[in-house]
Amino acid sequence: MIKVAVLGATGYTALELFKILLRHPEVRVVAATSRQEGRTPLSSVHPSLVGRIDLPLEDLSPEEVAERADCVFGCLPHCASAEVLPRVLAGGAKVVDFSADYRLDDAATYLEWYGHAHPDPQRLGATVYGLPELFRERIRDAALVANPGCYSTSAILPLAPLLAAGLVEPDDLIVDSKSGVSGAGRQPKLTTHFPECNESMSAYNVGRHRHTPEIEQVIGRHAGIRPSVIFTPQLAPMDRGILSTIYARPRGAVTEAAVMECLRDAYRDERFVRVVDHLPGTKDTVDTNFCDITARVVRGRVLLISCLDNLVKGASGAAVQNFNCMHGFPRDHRHALIRPLPPAPRPPSPPLHSAPDPPCRSPKPRSASRSPPCRAAGRSPAPTPG
């Protein structure tokens, strides 16, 4: 049994993580941290966990966390994560980090996109990127794994096989992604306030979203050169889910069948990537660890469409995949990462001792005699002419 701690346990990704870990047969959650004062019950912050886990939120030092846990999931903000996790690693615990602090290869790129110097630069470039479908062998022996960004996963999984096979050009890639509001986190913001985002779609961080260098860096390993990506994220009026449409210029004459075959070959043995013929939608993957991908060739362009749940495959589900890989468990522990479908609803039974329905009756025929006209107040009806 692996003892697990969760740092920064109050957010949406942490909640999703707890739900998965509670179904995992090899896990015991021993600590959940927060900077809140006192020992607030975890279930008071996440009411859906009432009766399922009995843990307080604690403000523990990294050393205390490492002493209790064998593996730590870091759900801390960017920069804060790299301040804390080196001390957890020094205590002997393995770490899966949800933040972006260890995803990039060098401190200069981190400074350019995140606006401050990296607190732990010596680990940049040496930390394994946690996308098991592409880097499983490296993840197995890692003590620290950088969990991918949600948008990044939706772009990297479709593009990496095509770039590795030389089917598309790396210098003309456009990624257009729509995300549910939970992707912005649990902290209230004006842009995610219900009247602002409901019944509305809007682009944000155009040309400067921080997942851009992450996407370029990872797919560049498969292309052989650093690609050029225009990434436009958009906020969609839904709770969760990501739909990405990716436009690529083919290298030579490429058919739709060849693109689909390349994707199917790449992910034939991957349980959580489904290459589908239909156009996928976010409801197909909500609450699951699946990423659905399809492709079309339209007017000389390769169009890739992918969708996933930003809180599961885009965050906590991938983290548990990494955890399983790091600890040598059977690939993906599918019973923890795939929720069983609910049984089909039964038709309601009639209530006991109910009175029989009254028989249908034909409407009464109207009498041949005419009803007398309504009498005006205080007046007699006019005499019938003789």
Kinemage of the C-alpha trace (Angstrom):
@kinemage 1
@onewidth
@group {chain A} dominant
@subgroup {mainchain}
@vectorlist {calphas} color= white
{ca met a 1} P 0.000 0.000 0.000
{ca ile a 2} L 1.468 3.361 -1.068
{ca lys a 3} L 0.964 6.262 1.343
{ca val a 4} L 0.005 9.408 -0.566
{ca ala a 5} L -0.182 13.114 0.316
{ca val a 6} L -1.775 15.940 -1.655
{ca leu a 7} L -0.294 19.440 -1.406
{ca gly a 8} L -2.776 22.229 -2.080
{ca ala a 9} L -5.875 20.102 -1.584
{ca thr a 10} L -8.667 22.673 -2.007
{ca gly a 11} L -8.838 23.080 -5.800
{ca tyr a 12} L -10.785 21.329 -8.535
{ca thr a 13} L -7.904 19.131 -9.700
{ca ala a 14} L -7.266 18.024 -6.112
{ca leu a 15} L -10.910 17.033 -5.716
{ca glu a 16} L -10.769 14.977 -8.911
{ca leu a 17} L -7.543 13.413 -7.682
{ca phe a 18} L -9.125 12.337 -4.385
{ca lys a 19} L -12.030 10.717 -6.243
{ca ile a 20} L -9.623 8.626 -8.318
{ca leu a 21} L -7.326 7.749 -5.418
{ca leu a 22} L -10.258 6.544 -3.323
{ca arg a 23} L -10.937 3.934 -6.013
{ca his a 24} L -7.278 2.876 -6.219
{ca pro a 25} L -6.617 -0.474 -4.493
{ca glu a 26} L -2.957 0.304 -3.729
{ca val a 27} L -3.316 3.792 -2.208
{ca arg a 28} L -3.909 5.200 1.252
{ca val a 29} L -4.240 8.989 1.454
{ca val a 30} L -2.456 10.110 4.617
{ca ala a 31} L -2.263 13.914 4.313
{ca ala a 32} L -3.962 16.840 2.604
{ca thr a 33} L -2.406 20.271 3.005
{ca ser a 34} L -3.698 23.817 2.880
{ca arg a 35} L -2.675 27.139 4.337
{ca gln a 36} L -6.058 27.540 5.997
{ca glu a 37} L -5.922 27.994 9.743
{ca gly a 38} L -6.932 25.155 12.025
{ca arg a 39} L -7.710 21.591 11.010
{ca thr a 40} L -10.667 22.107 8.701
{ca pro a 41} L -12.133 18.781 7.523
{ca leu a 42} L -11.334 18.082 3.876
{ca ser a 43} L -14.989 17.188 3.302
{ca ser a 44} L -16.103 20.666 4.372
{ca val a 45} L -14.157 22.123 1.435
{ca his a 46} L -15.218 19.314 -0.908
{ca pro a 47} L -18.712 18.249 0.247
{ca ser a 48} L -18.865 15.398 -2.292
{ca leu a 49} L -16.235 13.630 -0.133
{ca val a 50} L -18.485 13.496 2.959
{ca gly a 51} L -18.481 9.935 4.292
{ca arg a 52} L -15.762 8.884 1.841
{ca ile a 53} L -12.592 10.257 3.431
{ca asp a 54} L -11.916 11.454 6.966
{ca leu a 55} L -8.917 13.767 6.794
{ca pro a 56} L -8.233 17.277 8.088
{ca leu a 57} L -6.581 19.971 6.010
{ca glu a 58} L -3.191 20.644 7.605
{ca asp a 59} L -0.494 23.268 7.133
{ca leu a 60} L 2.475 20.879 7.094
{ca ser a 61} L 6.109 21.569 6.303
{ca pro a 62} L 7.605 19.779 3.270
{ca glu a 63} L 9.683 17.661 5.655
{ca glu a 64} L 6.579 16.569 7.580
{ca val a 65} L 4.849 15.642 4.338
{ca ala a 66} L 7.826 13.573 3.157
{ca glu a 67} L 7.969 11.799 6.510
{ca arg a 68} L 4.330 10.681 6.225
{ca ala a 69} L 4.054 9.875 2.517
{ca asp a 70} L 5.778 7.691 -0.046
{ca cys a 71} L 4.474 9.759 -2.952
{ca val a 72} L 3.265 13.355 -3.073
{ca phe a 73} L 0.957 15.001 -5.582
{ca gly a 74} L 1.744 18.716 -5.785
{ca cys a 75} L -1.313 20.819 -6.660
{ca leu a 76} L 0.375 24.100 -5.772
{ca pro a 77} L 0.528 27.246 -7.934
{ca his a 78} L 3.392 27.933 -10.318
{ca cys a 79} L 6.589 29.072 -8.575
{ca ala a 80} L 5.256 28.043 -5.151
{ca ser a 81} L 5.649 24.440 -6.249
{ca ala a 82} L 9.353 24.747 -7.043
{ca glu a 83} L 9.934 26.388 -3.642
{ca val a 84} L 8.461 23.395 -1.781
{ca leu a 85} L 9.059 20.239 -3.827
{ca pro a 86} L 12.884 20.113 -3.599
{ca arg a 87} L 12.512 19.709 0.178
{ca val a 88} L 9.915 16.942 -0.316
{ca leu a 89} L 12.271 15.147 -2.702
{ca ala a 90} L 15.122 15.540 -0.237
{ca gly a 91} L 12.962 13.726 2.311
{ca gly a 92} L 12.813 10.668 0.053
{ca ala a 93} L 9.265 10.930 -1.343
{ca lys a 94} L 8.444 10.683 -5.034
{ca val a 95} L 6.558 13.595 -6.565
{ca val a 96} L 4.048 14.210 -9.354
{ca asp a 97} L 3.870 17.966 -9.872
{ca phe a 98} L 0.693 19.512 -11.348
{ca ser a 99} L 2.212 22.972 -11.772
{ca ala a 100} L 4.214 24.187 -14.781
{ca asp a 101} L 7.385 24.636 -12.749
{ca tyr a 102} L 9.210 21.589 -14.151
{ca arg a 103} L 7.626 21.234 -17.608
{ca leu a 104} L 10.022 23.492 -19.498
{ca asp a 105} L 13.605 22.663 -20.428
{ca asp a 106} L 15.459 25.831 -19.440
{ca ala a 107} L 15.343 28.733 -17.008
{ca ala a 108} L 15.406 31.409 -19.736
{ca thr a 109} L 12.180 30.138 -21.318
{ca tyr a 110} L 10.564 29.902 -17.891
{ca leu a 111} L 11.548 33.502 -17.114
{ca glu a 112} L 10.215 34.701 -20.471
{ca trp a 113} L 6.777 33.115 -20.062
{ca tyr a 114} L 6.255 33.146 -16.284
{ca gly a 115} L 7.887 36.457 -15.494
{ca his a 116} L 10.224 35.448 -12.666
{ca ala a 117} L 13.384 33.461 -12.092
{ca his a 118} L 12.971 29.739 -11.490
{ca pro a 119} L 13.562 28.718 -7.838
{ca asp a 120} L 15.064 25.317 -8.756
{ca pro a 121} L 16.708 25.735 -12.194
{ca gln a 122} L 19.047 22.750 -11.977
{ca arg a 123} L 16.113 20.342 -12.416
{ca leu a 124} L 14.864 21.993 -15.621
{ca gly a 125} L 15.575 19.798 -18.618
{ca ala a 126} L 16.231 16.801 -16.362
{ca thr a 127} L 12.658 16.345 -15.122
{ca val a 128} L 10.570 13.791 -17.012
{ca tyr a 129} L 7.516 15.134 -18.834
{ca gly a 130} L 4.555 13.117 -17.591
{ca leu a 131} L 2.680 12.063 -20.715
{ca pro a 132} L 2.728 8.256 -20.344
{ca glu a 133} L 1.655 7.556 -23.914
{ca leu a 134} L 4.899 9.153 -25.129
{ca phe a 135} L 7.387 8.905 -22.244
{ca arg a 136} L 6.396 5.822 -20.242
{ca glu a 137} L 9.873 4.290 -20.150
{ca arg a 138} L 11.436 7.433 -18.650
{ca ile a 139} L 8.605 7.867 -16.137
{ca arg a 140} L 9.189 4.400 -14.651
{ca asp a 141} L 12.470 5.380 -12.955
{ca ala a 142} L 11.660 9.008 -12.170
{ca ala a 143} L 11.491 10.514 -8.689
{ca leu a 144} L 9.922 13.749 -10.028
{ca val a 145} L 7.428 13.899 -12.902
{ca ala a 146} L 6.044 17.091 -14.430
{ca asn a 147} L 2.356 16.523 -15.101
{ca pro a 148} L 1.329 18.053 -18.461
{ca gly a 149} L -0.936 21.030 -18.945
{ca cys a 150} L -4.511 20.300 -20.026
{ca tyr a 151} L -4.385 22.271 -23.282
{ca ser a 152} L -0.934 20.842 -23.988
{ca thr a 153} L -2.164 17.257 -23.757
{ca ser a 154} L -4.983 17.959 -26.210
{ca ala a 155} L -2.471 19.318 -28.750
{ca ile a 156} L 0.543 17.062 -28.205
{ca leu a 157} L -1.241 13.712 -28.448
{ca pro a 158} L -2.627 14.364 -31.977
{ca leu a 159} L 0.467 16.133 -33.321
{ca ala a 160} L 3.361 14.041 -32.007
{ca pro a 161} L 2.807 10.915 -34.166
{ca leu a 162} L 2.292 12.934 -37.354
{ca leu a 163} L 5.435 14.995 -36.800
{ca ala a 164} L 7.466 11.877 -35.983
{ca ala a 165} L 6.225 10.257 -39.205
{ca gly a 166} L 6.967 13.387 -41.266
{ca leu a 167} L 3.356 13.735 -42.430
{ca val a 168} L 2.987 17.424 -41.506
{ca glu a 169} L 5.250 20.469 -41.535
{ca pro a 170} L 6.432 21.651 -38.096
{ca asp a 171} L 6.621 25.354 -38.959
{ca asp a 172} L 2.961 26.120 -39.633
{ca leu a 173} L 0.809 24.755 -36.804
{ca ile a 174} L -2.348 26.396 -35.472
{ca val a 175} L -4.028 25.143 -32.297
{ca asp a 176} L -7.492 26.505 -31.455
{ca ser a 177} L -8.788 25.242 -28.101
{ca lys a 178} L -12.003 25.733 -26.161
{ca ser a 179} L -12.047 24.971 -22.445
{ca gly a 180} L -14.649 24.770 -19.715
{ca val a 181} L -14.552 27.295 -16.893
{ca ser a 182} L -13.049 24.887 -14.344
{ca gly a 183} L -9.784 25.177 -16.274
{ca ala a 184} L -9.375 28.644 -14.773
{ca gly a 185} L -9.260 27.180 -11.266
{ca arg a 186} L -11.444 27.588 -8.192
{ca gln a 187} L -10.282 31.045 -7.173
{ca pro a 188} L -13.024 33.548 -8.109
{ca lys a 189} L -12.212 35.896 -11.009
{ca leu a 190} L -14.265 38.446 -12.919
{ca thr a 191} L -13.922 36.546 -16.204
{ca thr a 192} L -15.258 33.331 -14.662
{ca his a 193} L -18.081 35.013 -12.744
{ca phe a 194} L -21.344 33.396 -13.940
{ca pro a 195} L -22.910 36.474 -15.583
{ca glu a 196} L -19.634 37.157 -17.405
{ca cys a 197} L -19.009 33.697 -18.889
{ca asn a 198} L -22.487 32.173 -19.192
{ca glu a 199} L -23.930 32.207 -22.734
{ca ser a 200} L -20.681 33.706 -24.006
{ca met a 201} L -17.406 32.561 -25.558
{ca ser a 202} L -14.221 34.576 -25.521
{ca ala a 203} L -10.569 34.194 -26.436
{ca tyr a 204} L -7.903 35.067 -23.879
{ca asn a 205} L -4.112 35.296 -23.611
{ca val a 206} L -3.872 35.298 -27.408
{ca gly a 207} L -0.246 34.799 -28.451
{ca arg a 208} L 0.973 34.637 -24.866
{ca his a 209} L -0.630 31.614 -23.224
{ca arg a 210} L 1.935 29.738 -21.161
{ca his a 211} L 1.142 26.345 -22.668
{ca thr a 212} L 2.594 27.541 -25.996
{ca pro a 213} L 6.284 26.849 -25.185
{ca glu a 214} L 5.305 23.577 -23.528
{ca ile a 215} L 3.538 22.366 -26.684
{ca glu a 216} L 6.400 23.509 -28.930
{ca gln a 217} L 9.024 21.921 -26.726
{ca val a 218} L 7.420 18.481 -26.477
{ca ile a 219} L 6.304 18.074 -30.095
{ca gly a 220} L 9.727 19.397 -31.116
{ca arg a 221} L 11.263 16.226 -29.683
{ca his a 222} L 9.221 14.260 -32.228
{ca ala a 223} L 9.736 16.674 -35.119
{ca gly a 224} L 13.488 16.888 -34.661
{ca ile a 225} L 13.372 20.709 -34.712
{ca arg a 226} L 11.630 23.377 -32.669
{ca pro a 227} L 8.220 23.905 -34.338
{ca ser a 228} L 6.220 27.104 -34.641
{ca val a 229} L 2.795 27.042 -32.984
{ca ile a 230} L 0.060 29.679 -32.891
{ca phe a 231} L -2.074 28.736 -29.887
{ca thr a 232} L -5.400 30.435 -29.148
{ca pro a 233} L -7.303 29.379 -26.006
{ca gln a 234} L -10.974 30.223 -25.604
{ca leu a 235} L -13.307 30.081 -22.627
{ca ala a 236} L -16.505 28.122 -23.298
{ca pro a 237} L -19.673 28.301 -21.152
{ca met a 238} L -19.413 24.780 -19.714
{ca asp a 239} L -18.024 23.375 -16.479
{ca arg a 240} L -15.364 21.064 -17.873
{ca gly a 241} L -13.881 19.725 -21.083
{ca ile a 242} L -11.497 20.794 -23.847
{ca leu a 243} L -12.073 20.650 -27.587
{ca ser a 244} L -9.016 21.425 -29.722
{ca thr a 245} L -8.998 21.917 -33.479
{ca ile a 246} L -5.501 21.795 -34.948
{ca tyr a 247} L -4.518 22.919 -38.445
{ca ala a 248} L -1.329 21.598 -40.057
{ca arg a 249} L 0.190 21.837 -43.519
{ca pro a 250} L 0.856 18.365 -44.951
{ca arg a 251} L 4.312 17.429 -46.145
{ca gly a 252} L 3.613 16.306 -49.703
{ca ala a 253} L 0.459 14.494 -50.779
{ca val a 254} L -1.149 13.123 -47.623
{ca thr a 255} L -4.471 11.332 -47.510
{ca glu a 256} L -6.967 11.268 -44.683
{ca ala a 257} L -6.592 7.489 -44.501
{ca ala a 258} L -2.822 7.821 -44.046
{ca val a 259} L -3.255 10.308 -41.193
{ca met a 260} L -5.789 8.102 -39.407
{ca glu a 261} L -3.596 5.042 -39.869
{ca cys a 262} L -0.631 6.902 -38.364
{ca leu a 263} L -2.683 7.873 -35.302
{ca arg a 264} L -4.076 4.362 -34.878
{ca asp a 265} L -0.625 2.810 -35.116
{ca ala a 266} L 0.740 5.222 -32.519
{ca tyr a 267} L -2.000 4.600 -29.959
{ca arg a 268} L -3.037 1.028 -30.725
{ca asp a 269} L -1.946 -0.204 -27.291
{ca glu a 270} L -2.903 2.907 -25.322
{ca arg a 271} L -6.037 2.397 -23.270
{ca phe a 272} L -6.826 6.074 -22.800
{ca val a 273} L -6.358 7.452 -26.312
{ca arg a 274} L -9.230 6.626 -28.645
{ca val a 275} L -8.757 7.312 -32.359
{ca val a 276} L -12.319 7.614 -33.648
{ca asp a 277} L -13.939 8.012 -37.049
{ca his a 278} L -16.661 10.397 -35.874
{ca leu a 279} L -16.214 14.030 -34.839
{ca pro a 280} L -15.805 13.825 -31.051
{ca gly a 281} L -17.440 16.161 -28.553
{ca thr a 282} L -16.588 17.077 -24.988
{ca lys a 283} L -19.506 15.061 -23.587
{ca asp a 284} L -17.858 11.926 -24.996
{ca thr a 285} L -14.971 12.265 -22.548
{ca val a 286} L -16.421 14.146 -19.568
{ca asp a 287} L -15.578 12.487 -16.215
{ca thr a 288} L -13.207 10.050 -17.964
{ca asn a 289} L -9.500 9.690 -18.589
{ca phe a 290} L -9.951 9.368 -22.355
{ca cys a 291} L -8.607 11.626 -25.076
{ca asp a 292} L -10.573 11.184 -28.312
{ca ile a 293} L -8.856 12.096 -31.589
{ca thr a 294} L -9.888 12.174 -35.228
{ca ala a 295} L -8.531 13.716 -38.424
{ca arg a 296} L -9.734 15.179 -41.708
{ca val a 297} L -7.956 16.501 -44.797
{ca val a 298} L -9.710 19.654 -46.026
{ca arg a 299} L -8.527 21.871 -48.911
{ca gly a 300} L -4.926 20.873 -48.574
{ca arg a 301} L -4.781 21.079 -44.779
{ca val a 302} L -4.702 18.357 -42.148
{ca leu a 303} L -7.319 19.037 -39.462
{ca leu a 304} L -6.962 17.248 -36.139
{ca ile a 305} L -9.735 17.328 -33.566
{ca ser a 306} L -9.206 16.160 -30.001
{ca cys a 307} L -11.243 16.361 -26.830
{ca leu a 308} L -10.675 15.444 -23.213
{ca asp a 309} L -11.789 16.276 -19.695
{ca asn a 310} L -9.475 19.036 -18.477
{ca leu a 311} L -9.696 17.849 -14.851
{ca val a 312} L -9.084 14.147 -15.561
{ca lys a 313} L -6.969 13.345 -18.629
{ca gly a 314} L -5.860 16.983 -18.579
{ca ala a 315} L -4.745 16.800 -14.938
{ca ser a 316} L -5.574 14.240 -12.223
{ca gly a 317} L -6.123 11.172 -14.387
{ca ala a 318} L -2.766 11.668 -16.095
{ca ala a 319} L -1.178 12.171 -12.662
{ca val a 320} L -2.455 8.798 -11.480
{ca gln a 321} L -1.234 7.200 -14.712
{ca asn a 322} L 2.205 8.603 -13.859
{ca phe a 323} L 1.896 7.391 -10.271
{ca asn a 324} L 1.092 3.866 -11.465
{ca cys a 325} L 4.038 3.889 -13.820
{ca met a 326} L 6.452 5.190 -11.165
{ca his a 327} L 5.431 2.435 -8.732
{ca gly a 328} L 5.324 -0.469 -11.186
{ca phe a 329} L 1.603 -1.105 -10.935
{ca pro a 330} L -0.236 -2.777 -13.819
{ca arg a 331} L -0.551 -0.285 -16.610
{ca asp a 332} L -3.002 2.437 -15.628
{ca his a 333} L -5.010 0.398 -13.043
{ca arg a 334} L -8.023 0.790 -15.246
{ca his a 335} L -10.529 0.033 -12.496
{ca ala a 336} L -9.382 3.215 -10.715
{ca leu a 337} L -9.208 5.450 -13.796
{ca ile a 338} L -12.370 4.327 -15.578
{ca arg a 339} L -15.643 4.873 -13.813
{ca pro a 340} L -18.153 2.086 -14.433
{ca leu a 341} L -21.146 3.167 -16.457
{ca pro a 342} L -24.270 3.497 -14.312
{ca pro a 343} L -26.933 0.827 -14.879
{ca ala a 344} L -29.659 1.652 -17.356
{ca pro a 345} L -32.617 3.277 -15.602
{ca arg a 346} L -35.626 1.026 -15.058
{ca pro a 347} L -39.111 2.207 -15.933
{ca pro a 348} L -41.010 3.303 -12.815
{ca ser a 349} L -43.248 0.632 -11.274
{ca pro a 350} L -46.925 1.471 -10.734
{ca pro a 351} L -47.769 2.286 -7.104
{ca leu a 352} L -49.172 -0.573 -5.035
{ca his a 353} L -52.970 -0.733 -4.488
{ca ser a 354} L -53.578 1.959 -7.033
{ca ala a 355} L -57.138 2.439 -8.228
{ca pro a 356} L -57.782 1.277 -11.784
{ca asp a 357} L -57.983 3.922 -14.437
{ca pro a 358} L -61.598 4.932 -15.147
{ca pro a 359} L -62.922 3.665 -18.464
{ca cys a 360} L -62.836 6.007 -21.381
{ca arg a 361} L -66.205 7.674 -21.973
{ca ser a 362} L -67.457 9.117 -25.189
{ca pro a 363} L -68.487 12.736 -24.918
{ca lys a 364} L -72.216 13.263 -24.369
{ca pro a 365} L -74.081 14.111 -27.557
{ca arg a 366} L -75.405 17.613 -27.562
{ca ser a 367} L -79.152 17.925 -27.082
{ca ala a 368} L -81.187 18.845 -30.135
{ca ser a 369} L -82.905 21.578 -28.127
{ca arg a 370} L -80.984 24.748 -27.878
{ca ser a 371} L -80.033 26.097 -24.522
{ca pro a 372} L -81.767 29.319 -23.611
{ca pro a 373} L -79.650 32.359 -24.178
{ca cys a 374} L -77.865 33.912 -21.237
{ca arg a 375} L -79.975 36.388 -19.450
{ca ala a 376} L -78.608 39.847 -19.110
{ca ala a 377} L -78.816 41.129 -15.582
{ca gly a 378} L -82.235 42.559 -14.844
{ca arg a 379} L -83.634 41.886 -18.326
{ca ser a 380} L -85.967 39.171 -19.693
{ca pro a 381} L -85.109 37.326 -22.857
{ca ala a 382} L -86.575 38.753 -26.014
{ca pro a 383} L -89.772 36.940 -27.130
{ca thr a 384} L -89.399 34.420 -29.854
{ca pro a 385} L -90.976 35.733 -33.007
{ca gly a 386} L -94.145 33.774 -33.956
